[in-house]
């Protein structure tokens, strides 16, 4: 992908081209971690809701 960045000096353009993939990877990892955290707490809450309601005794 060859996207031109107009009105930027050469050192600035080189710095952006160097660090944009790293920043994108960090952003994707951060979003993935947030999603996993939400899934964990949702599953944890559902487990305790079932446990507290007594429904977990029917599965034994």
C-alpha positions, 0 to 999 in steps of 0.5 A: 500500500503506497499512500502519499502523505502530502505537506510533510517533511521527509523526516516526519514522513519517515517517522510516521511510516516507521511507527504507524504499524507499531501504533496500530498493533498496540491499538488492536492489542488494547481493544482485544484485551478490553474485549477479553476483560468484558467477556471474563466479567460477563461470564463471571457474573453469569456464573455467580447469578446461576450459583446464587439462584440455586440452579447449579444444584440441578447440574450435579 
